[in-house]
Amino acid sequence: MDGRIEHGFRARFRALVGWTGSEDAVVEADRLVSEATAAAASEGTSPAHALARVWLRELAAAKSGRVEGSRASASGAPWVRFDEANLPRFLCDPSLGGLARWLRAAGYEARLAPGVPGHRLPDEALRRGLVLLTSEAEVLDRRIVADGSLVVVWVPSALTMAEQLHLAAVELGLTLREPRCMACGGGLVPTAKEAVRPRIPPRTAIWKDEYFVCAECDHLFWRGTHWERIAATLRRTVAA
């Protein structure tokens, strides 16, 4: 497991250092991996957590232009910035179904492709114009990733759900949007209370007047304690 995680972060470091042009990419990537693994050993933390921390630090430095020799433009950078006119839509590998649900809660389309074999997911994402979220480090070695044809966020499965979400949000510059249905990703449509009254738990109907129905699966939602707990987690991870 640790070998695959190191392989993935080493590939990410090489791409980032190669873009800045400030160091020998292979040598610097090895140095950063060694720094993280030494920190993990001294702190008693897992290599995945230490490597993720170093990756986010280096990514933030490159984005802000603090890396010596970094280019003035983000053109060709190993990350993609999205805006309101070009929001990312995601395809997640089967191991990241939980992350897909949380991305939907953050307001993004996130899909699974259960009928597509794992080795075909990059091609499927490219065909559909989706950002691929994967826990498979080997995907980073694919030509369509190296040449920038496919946007990939590699998310180690050893990280917690909150850490996975934070890593993806930082890498892609995501912000919180109106939530979508966590189950299917459909948009939430405001609905009159009387139209759904038979479906509302009696105690909830006493104190809640605002309701939403998923446009895809017809699931009923309201801003209760569960909704607020999810919103608080999103503020800590995506908006942090």
C-alpha positions in Angstrom: 0.0 0.0 0.0 2.7 2.5 1.0 4.6 1.8 -2.2 1.6 2.7 -4.3 1.0 5.8 -2.3 4.6 6.9 -2.7 4.5 6.2 -6.4 1.4 8.4 -6.7 2.8 11.3 -4.8 6.2 11.0 -6.5 4.4 11.4 -9.9 2.5 14.4 -8.6 5.7 16.0 -7.3 7.5 15.4 -10.6 4.7 17.1 -12.5 4.6 20.1 -10.2 8.4 20.6 -10.0 8.7 20.0 -13.8 6.2 22.8 -14.4 8.0 25.3 -12.1 11.3 24.5 -13.9 13.1 25.3 -10.6 14.7 21.9 -9.9 15.6 18.6 -11.4 12.1 17.1 -11.2 13.1 13.5 -10.4 15.6 14.5 -7.7 13.3 17.1 -6.1 10.4 14.6 -6.1 12.5 12.1 -4.3 13.6 14.7 -1.8 10.0 15.6 -1.0 8.9 12.0 -0.6 11.9 11.4 1.7 11.0 14.5 3.7 7.4 13.3 4.1 8.3 9.7 5.1 10.8 11.0 7.6 8.2 13.3 9.1 5.7 10.4 9.3 8.3 8.3 11.1 9.2 11.0 13.6 5.6 12.1 14.2 4.1 8.6 14.3 1.7 9.4 11.5 1.0 7.5 8.3 3.0 8.2 5.2 -0.2 9.0 3.3 -1.0 11.8 5.7 2.5 13.2 5.7 2.8 13.0 1.9 -0.6 14.7 1.5 0.5 17.5 3.8 3.7 18.1 1.8 1.8 17.9 -1.5 -0.7 20.5 -0.4 2.1 22.8 0.9 4.0 22.6 -2.4 0.9 23.0 -4.5 -0.1 26.1 -2.5 3.4 27.6 -3.0 3.3 26.9 -6.7 -0.1 28.4 -7.1 0.8 31.6 -5.3 4.0 32.0 -7.2 6.3 31.5 -4.2 8.3 28.8 -5.8 11.6 30.2 -7.2 11.6 30.1 -11.0 7.9 29.4 -11.3 6.2 30.6 -14.4 4.0 33.7 -14.3 1.0 32.0 -15.9 -0.9 28.9 -14.9 -0.9 27.7 -18.5 0.4 24.2 -18.6 0.3 23.9 -14.8 -0.4 20.4 -13.3 -3.8 21.7 -12.0 -6.9 23.2 -13.6 -8.8 26.2 -12.4 -12.5 26.2 -13.0 -15.0 29.1 -13.0 -18.7 29.6 -13.0 -18.8 29.1 -16.8 -16.8 26.0 -16.7 -17.6 23.9 -13.6 -16.0 20.5 -13.2 -18.1 17.4 -13.5 -16.6 14.2 -12.0 -16.3 10.5 -12.7 -15.2 8.6 -9.7 -13.7 5.1 -9.6 -15.7 2.6 -7.5 -13.5 3.0 -4.4 -14.5 6.7 -4.2 -18.3 6.4 -4.0 -18.3 8.1 -0.7 -16.3 11.0 -2.1 -18.8 11.3 -4.9 -21.6 11.7 -2.4 -19.8 14.5 -0.6 -18.9 16.3 -3.9 -22.6 16.2 -4.7 -23.4 17.8 -1.3 -20.9 20.5 -2.2 -22.9 21.2 -5.3 -21.0 19.3 -8.1 -22.0 16.5 -10.5 -20.2 13.4 -9.5 -20.9 10.1 -11.2 -19.9 6.5 -11.0 -19.6 4.1 -13.9 -20.2 0.6 -12.4 -20.3 -1.1 -15.8 -16.9 0.2 -16.9 -13.8 -1.8 -16.0 -11.3 0.1 -14.0 -8.6 0.2 -16.7 -11.2 1.8 -19.0 -12.2 4.6 -16.7 -9.6 7.2 -17.9 -10.8 6.7 -21.5 -14.5 6.9 -20.4 -13.8 10.2 -18.5 -12.0 11.6 -21.5 -14.9 10.6 -23.8 -17.5 12.3 -21.6 -15.4 15.3 -20.8 -15.3 14.6 -17.1 -12.6 15.0 -14.4 -11.4 11.6 -13.2 -11.1 11.0 -9.5 -9.2 7.9 -8.8 -7.3 6.1 -6.1 -5.2 4.2 -8.6 -1.7 5.8 -8.8 -0.9 3.9 -12.0 -3.4 6.2 -13.9 -1.0 9.1 -13.5 1.4 7.3 -15.8 -1.1 7.3 -18.7 -0.2 9.4 -21.7 -3.5 11.2 -21.8 -2.8 12.4 -18.2 0.8 13.4 -18.9 -0.1 15.4 -22.0 -3.0 17.2 -20.3 -5.8 15.7 -22.3 -7.5 14.3 -19.2 -7.7 16.1 -15.9 -7.1 13.6 -13.1 -7.1 14.1 -9.3 -5.4 11.2 -7.6 -7.0 10.6 -4.2 -5.3 8.1 -1.9 -7.7 5.7 -0.4 -5.7 5.8 2.8 -6.9 9.3 3.6 -10.1 10.0 5.5 -13.1 11.2 3.6 -12.6 14.7 4.8 -9.0 14.7 3.7 -9.9 13.3 0.3 -12.5 16.0 -0.2 -10.1 18.7 1.0 -7.4 17.5 -1.3 -9.7 17.5 -4.4 -11.1 21.0 -3.4 -7.6 22.5 -3.0 -6.2 21.0 -6.2 -9.2 22.1 -8.3 -10.0 25.4 -6.5 -13.5 24.2 -5.7 -15.9 26.4 -3.8 -19.2 25.5 -2.1 -22.3 25.7 -4.3 -25.9 24.9 -3.8 -26.1 21.2 -2.7 -27.3 18.4 -4.9 -28.8 15.1 -3.9 -26.1 13.0 -2.3 -27.7 9.8 -3.5 -27.9 10.5 -7.2 -26.6 14.0 -7.9 -29.8 15.5 -9.1 -30.7 19.2 -8.5 -32.8 20.1 -5.4 -36.0 21.9 -6.4 -37.8 24.1 -3.8 -41.2 22.6 -3.2 -44.3 23.9 -1.4 -44.9 22.3 1.9 -48.5 21.3 1.1 -47.4 19.5 -2.0 -45.3 17.1 0.0 -47.1 17.1 3.4 -48.0 13.4 3.3 -44.3 12.6 3.1 -43.1 14.8 5.9 -42.6 13.2 9.4 -45.3 14.7 11.7 -42.8 16.3 14.1 -40.8 17.8 11.3 -43.9 19.4 9.8 -44.5 21.3 13.0 -41.2 23.3 12.8 -40.1 23.2 9.2 -41.7 25.0 6.3 -38.9 24.8 3.6 -38.6 21.6 1.6 -36.8 20.4 -1.5 -37.3 17.5 -3.9 -34.6 15.9 -6.0 -35.4 16.4 -9.6 -34.0 13.0 -10.5 -34.9 10.5 -7.7 -37.7 12.5 -6.0 -36.1 12.2 -2.6 -37.4 14.7 -0.1 -35.0 17.0 1.8 -35.3 19.7 4.5 -32.7 21.7 6.5 -32.6 19.6 9.6 -29.8 18.6 12.0 -28.4 16.1 9.5 -28.3 18.7 6.7 -26.5 21.2 9.1 -23.9 18.6 10.1 -23.1 18.0 6.4 -22.9 21.7 5.8 -20.5 22.2 8.7 -18.2 19.4 7.4 -18.2 21.0 4.0 -17.3 24.4 5.4 -14.4 22.8 7.2 -13.1 20.9 4.3 -14.0 22.7 1.0 -14.2 26.3 2.2 -11.2 26.0 4.5 
